[in-house]
Amino acid sequence: MANWQEKKIKCNVIQGKTEHLIVEYNLQETDIIYQTALQKALVLAEQLNPNGPDGKLRPIEKRETMAFTGAIAELVVLDYLNECFKSVVPQGDVVASPVPGILKTKNSFNQIDIQVSKKSSGKSATIEVRSSNTFKKNTYEMYNQDQSLVGWYVTANKSKEIKKDFYIMLYFRHSADALQDIMQGKKPLTVQVAAGASKAFIEQNGTNSSLKMGSSAQYCIINPIVKAYPVKEVAKQIAQSL
């Protein structure tokens, strides 16, 4: 079982909100999430677009690290959501599972990371898991000023994206160079499940930003990220929507 704990982040930049709950996973090489991500990374790296959202070429080493952290992000969210669902719905009725492969709809290619299904109703919801990394020490500033929940986006290389029902954001508390070293050396890492929101919430409250990815990139974001919901609350919203 993965080692995780809930942590409260002080919040005073949003009216009426004094704290924001995050979930922190501290993963070791012996954890099943870590081992599974390592196995997936080399295969997934070959499937990633060599060009980033900014159009720049990404070397294979960078793509391997991205595949590794992407796999961890997906597995962490699956682990936490399924634990949450056990407490808010009859056990086994609502289940989060990965959706492999690439979905093609109306000439738009999209990767759906997670699908949540309710057996008793037959309904389902899609979740896009996004992750980033930061080595900033000041956690208060990171959540209350610097970081955003990232929803859908368009770039010069990606003119259209299918909107998912929910979005969840994670942060690796390491620099980009450190993450590559962590993967190669199988060292411990820390990832925080920061926040999430529904498509409707982002449509109503989001703003557009390039996120410094070039003038052609436009991301729909919630900034600062404490404006979005703690992932524990998002899990309840997902279950109630089905």
C-alpha positions as CSV (number, residue, x, y, z in Angstrom):
1,M,0.0,0.0,0.0
2,A,1.3,3.4,-0.9
3,N,2.3,5.9,1.8
4,W,0.1,9.0,1.7
5,Q,-1.2,11.6,4.0
6,E,-3.6,14.5,3.9
7,K,-2.1,18.0,4.5
8,K,-3.7,21.4,5.1
9,I,-2.4,24.3,3.3
10,K,-3.1,27.8,4.7
11,C,-5.2,29.9,2.4
12,N,-6.2,33.5,2.8
13,V,-6.3,34.8,-0.8
14,I,-9.8,33.4,-1.5
15,Q,-12.7,35.0,0.4
16,G,-14.2,32.6,3.0
17,K,-11.5,29.9,2.5
18,T,-8.9,29.5,5.2
19,E,-7.3,26.2,4.2
20,H,-6.9,23.9,1.3
21,L,-6.5,20.1,1.7
22,I,-3.9,18.3,-0.4
23,V,-2.8,14.6,-0.5
24,E,0.9,13.9,-0.4
25,Y,2.3,10.6,-1.6
26,N,5.9,9.7,-0.5
27,L,6.9,6.9,-2.8
28,Q,9.8,4.5,-2.5
29,E,11.2,2.2,-5.2
30,T,9.6,-0.8,-3.4
31,D,6.1,0.6,-3.7
32,I,3.9,-1.0,-6.4
33,I,3.0,2.4,-7.9
34,Y,6.7,3.2,-8.3
35,Q,7.5,-0.2,-9.8
36,T,4.6,-0.2,-12.2
37,A,5.5,3.3,-13.4
38,L,9.1,2.2,-14.1
39,Q,7.8,-0.7,-16.2
40,K,5.5,1.5,-18.2
41,A,7.9,4.4,-18.8
42,L,10.1,2.9,-21.5
43,V,7.1,1.7,-23.5
44,L,5.1,4.9,-23.1
45,A,8.0,7.1,-24.0
46,E,8.0,5.8,-27.6
47,Q,4.3,6.8,-27.9
48,L,4.7,10.4,-26.7
49,N,4.8,13.2,-29.3
50,P,8.4,14.1,-29.8
51,N,7.3,17.7,-30.0
52,G,6.1,19.5,-26.9
53,P,3.2,22.0,-26.7
54,D,5.6,24.7,-27.6
55,G,6.7,22.9,-30.8
56,K,10.2,22.1,-29.5
57,L,11.7,18.7,-29.9
58,R,11.8,16.6,-26.7
59,P,14.8,14.1,-26.5
60,I,14.0,10.5,-25.6
61,E,15.5,10.9,-22.1
62,K,13.0,13.7,-21.4
63,R,10.1,11.7,-22.8
64,E,11.1,8.7,-20.6
65,T,11.0,10.9,-17.5
66,M,7.7,12.4,-18.6
67,A,6.3,8.9,-19.2
68,F,7.5,7.8,-15.7
69,T,6.0,10.8,-13.9
70,G,2.8,10.6,-16.0
71,A,2.4,7.0,-15.0
72,I,2.9,7.8,-11.4
73,A,0.4,10.6,-11.6
74,E,-2.3,8.4,-13.1
75,L,-1.6,5.5,-10.6
76,V,-1.7,7.9,-7.6
77,V,-5.0,9.4,-8.6
78,L,-6.5,5.9,-9.2
79,D,-5.3,4.8,-5.8
80,Y,-6.7,7.8,-4.0
81,L,-10.0,8.0,-5.8
82,N,-10.8,4.4,-5.3
83,E,-10.1,4.8,-1.5
84,C,-12.4,7.8,-1.4
85,F,-15.2,6.0,-3.3
86,K,-15.2,3.3,-0.6
87,S,-16.3,5.8,2.0
88,V,-18.9,7.8,-0.1
89,V,-20.8,5.0,-2.0
90,P,-21.5,1.3,-1.4
91,Q,-18.2,-0.4,-1.8
92,G,-17.5,-1.6,-5.4
93,D,-20.3,0.4,-7.0
94,V,-18.1,3.3,-8.2
95,V,-14.7,2.4,-9.6
96,A,-11.9,4.4,-11.2
97,S,-9.9,2.7,-13.9
98,P,-7.3,3.7,-16.6
99,V,-8.4,4.0,-20.2
100,P,-5.6,2.8,-22.5
101,G,-5.0,3.9,-26.0
102,I,-5.8,7.1,-28.0
103,L,-9.4,8.1,-28.7
104,K,-10.1,9.6,-32.1
105,T,-13.2,11.7,-32.4
106,K,-14.0,14.1,-35.2
107,N,-10.3,14.3,-36.3
108,S,-9.1,15.2,-32.8
109,F,-6.7,12.9,-30.9
110,N,-7.0,12.8,-27.2
111,Q,-5.7,10.7,-24.3
112,I,-8.3,10.0,-21.6
113,D,-6.4,9.1,-18.5
114,I,-9.1,7.8,-16.2
115,Q,-12.7,6.7,-16.4
116,V,-15.0,6.4,-13.4
117,S,-17.9,4.1,-13.8
118,K,-21.0,3.4,-11.5
119,K,-22.1,-0.2,-11.9
120,S,-25.7,0.4,-10.6
121,S,-26.5,3.2,-13.0
122,G,-24.2,2.4,-15.9
123,K,-23.0,6.0,-16.0
124,S,-19.4,7.1,-16.4
125,A,-17.2,10.2,-16.2
126,T,-13.8,11.0,-17.7
127,I,-10.9,12.6,-15.8
128,E,-7.9,14.2,-17.3
129,V,-4.9,14.0,-15.0
130,R,-2.3,16.7,-15.4
131,S,1.0,17.0,-13.6
132,S,3.9,19.4,-13.3
133,N,6.9,19.8,-11.1
134,T,8.2,22.5,-8.8
135,F,11.2,22.7,-6.5
136,K,9.9,25.8,-4.7
137,K,10.3,25.5,-1.0
138,N,7.5,27.9,0.0
139,T,4.4,25.7,-0.2
140,Y,2.1,28.6,0.7
141,E,3.3,30.7,-2.2
142,M,3.2,27.8,-4.5
143,Y,-0.5,27.1,-3.9
144,N,-1.8,30.6,-3.2
145,Q,0.1,32.5,-5.9
146,D,2.2,30.5,-8.4
147,Q,0.4,27.4,-9.6
148,S,-2.8,26.8,-11.6
149,L,-5.2,24.0,-12.3
150,V,-4.8,23.4,-16.0
151,G,-7.8,22.3,-18.1
152,W,-8.0,22.0,-21.8
153,Y,-5.7,23.8,-24.2
154,V,-5.0,24.5,-27.9
155,T,-1.5,25.0,-29.5
156,A,0.0,25.3,-32.9
157,N,0.4,21.5,-32.9
158,K,-3.0,20.7,-31.3
159,S,-5.9,22.8,-32.6
160,K,-8.6,21.0,-30.8
161,E,-9.0,19.0,-27.6
162,I,-12.0,17.1,-26.3
163,K,-13.0,18.4,-22.9
164,K,-13.1,15.9,-20.1
165,D,-15.7,15.8,-17.3
166,F,-13.2,16.5,-14.6
167,Y,-9.6,17.7,-14.3
168,I,-7.1,16.8,-11.5
169,M,-3.7,18.5,-11.0
170,L,-0.6,17.0,-9.3
171,Y,2.8,18.4,-8.4
172,F,6.1,16.6,-8.1
173,R,8.1,18.4,-5.5
174,H,11.3,18.1,-7.4
175,S,13.1,20.0,-10.2
176,A,13.0,18.6,-13.8
177,D,16.6,17.5,-13.6
178,A,16.1,15.8,-10.3
179,L,13.1,13.8,-11.6
180,Q,15.3,12.3,-14.4
181,D,18.0,11.5,-11.8
182,I,15.3,10.0,-9.5
183,M,14.0,7.7,-12.2
184,Q,17.5,6.5,-13.3
185,G,18.6,6.0,-9.7
186,K,15.2,4.7,-8.4
187,K,15.3,7.2,-5.6
188,P,12.3,8.3,-3.4
189,L,10.0,11.0,-4.7
190,T,7.2,13.2,-3.4
191,V,4.0,14.0,-5.4
192,Q,1.1,16.0,-4.2
193,V,-2.5,15.6,-5.4
194,A,-3.2,19.4,-5.4
195,A,-6.8,20.0,-6.6
196,G,-9.4,19.3,-9.2
197,A,-12.6,20.7,-10.8
198,S,-15.4,19.8,-13.1
199,K,-15.6,20.9,-16.7
200,A,-18.5,23.2,-15.8
201,F,-16.6,24.9,-13.0
202,I,-13.6,25.6,-15.3
203,E,-15.9,26.9,-18.0
204,Q,-17.5,29.3,-15.5
205,N,-14.4,30.4,-13.6
206,G,-11.4,29.7,-15.8
207,T,-9.2,32.2,-17.7
208,N,-6.9,31.7,-20.7
209,S,-3.2,31.8,-20.4
210,S,-0.1,30.9,-22.5
211,L,1.6,29.5,-19.3
212,K,4.8,30.7,-20.9
213,M,4.6,28.0,-23.6
214,G,4.6,30.3,-26.6
215,S,2.2,32.8,-28.0
216,S,0.3,30.1,-29.9
217,A,-0.5,28.1,-26.8
218,Q,-3.8,28.9,-24.9
219,Y,-4.7,27.0,-21.7
220,C,-7.9,27.3,-19.8
221,I,-6.8,27.6,-16.1
222,I,-7.9,28.2,-12.6
223,N,-5.5,30.5,-10.8
224,P,-4.4,30.3,-8.1
225,I,-5.1,26.6,-7.7
226,V,-6.7,27.1,-4.3
227,K,-9.7,28.4,-6.2
228,A,-10.3,24.8,-7.3
229,Y,-11.5,22.0,-5.0
230,P,-9.5,19.6,-2.8
231,V,-9.4,16.3,-4.5
232,K,-11.3,14.7,-1.7
233,E,-14.3,17.0,-2.5
234,V,-13.8,16.3,-6.3
235,A,-14.1,12.5,-5.6
236,K,-17.5,13.2,-3.9
237,Q,-18.6,15.3,-6.9
238,I,-17.7,12.6,-9.3
239,A,-19.6,9.9,-7.4
240,Q,-22.6,12.2,-7.1
241,S,-22.6,12.9,-10.8
242,L,-23.1,9.3,-11.8
